[in-house]
Each structure stands twice: as structure tokens, then as C-alpha cells.
């Protein structure tokens, strides 16, 4: 989740959403997801090097199957103090305040952009973010390039993940 606290002129983030202050974006992924994404990408690259087609891997993502146990088990690190694998989440069980990142909105800021992790290369413009996503999907439907993701685009889907985008014009 990413929130704009207007009265305090701060952006609060917990979890793996991203935000931009003007053109400067702050992207963060949960540590276990980065590990899983790199592992999945390495495994799929091995399969492709051995001759498995991208289309076949899109239909049956063996890399996703490989990392799914880690993604499921990693919930034990939700809101934990573990410096290597801990990550923040609103789950109604544990107080996540220790995992909230706070960023001041500087004077003179013209635009804030709040986005979900479904945009691997966000920009202040929804149109540019969508075009960048489309270009990435066309070039890398398995989403194993930079940055890699824990899943690719399944046949018939428009994207690899859900996405949210909010652009806010800042005044004063």
C-alpha cells in the first residue's frame, strides 16, 4: 500500500508498491519475491537454452511451479524484524508500523504517482507506463528480463499482474 498523507506532506509505503515524486521513482520488492523472481528467471533461461519454447513455458510456467512453495511459505516473514527476508503488510494481525517507509514530499513537487507492482517501469504518465508495460510484455512475455518477476503473461491475458495507477497534481 502507498498513501499520500496530505497534511504531513509525506508518502507512506508498506509492501511492494512504488511511487514517484515528479520523475524520481521509488520501487521496492519484498526480499523473498526478488529471490523467487531471480530463481524463476534463471530456471526458465536454462529451459529455453535446452530448447523449450517460450510459448510452451507461457502455457506451463515451470519456473512459477518451482518458486511457488517459497512464495507461499514466505508469509512467516510478514511484518517480522528479520533483516534479510522481513517485509511489511497490512494483515490485521501484526502491527506493521516498523515496516512503513516515510518519504517527505519536497516543496516544489509538481506530481506524485502511486502505482502497484504491476508496472515494472512506471512513469508519471499512465499512457507512458502502459506503453512501457506493453513493450516489455511484447519483448519478454515470461517477465524474466530486468527486473524479473515471479510470473509471466499467460496466453490470453493482457498482463502478468494486476495494476493500479494514481497520478496526483501537487500544489503548494
Buried (B, 14 or more C-beta within 10 A) or exposed (E): BBBBEEEEBBBBBBBBBBBBBBEEBBBBBBBBBBBBBBBBBEBBBEBBEEEBEBEEBBEEBBBBEBBBEBBEEBEEBBBBEEEEBBBBBEEEEBEBEEBEBEBEBEEEBEBBBBBBBBBBBBBBBBEEBBEBBEEBBEEBBBBBEEBBBBBBBBEEEEBBBEBEBEBBEBEE
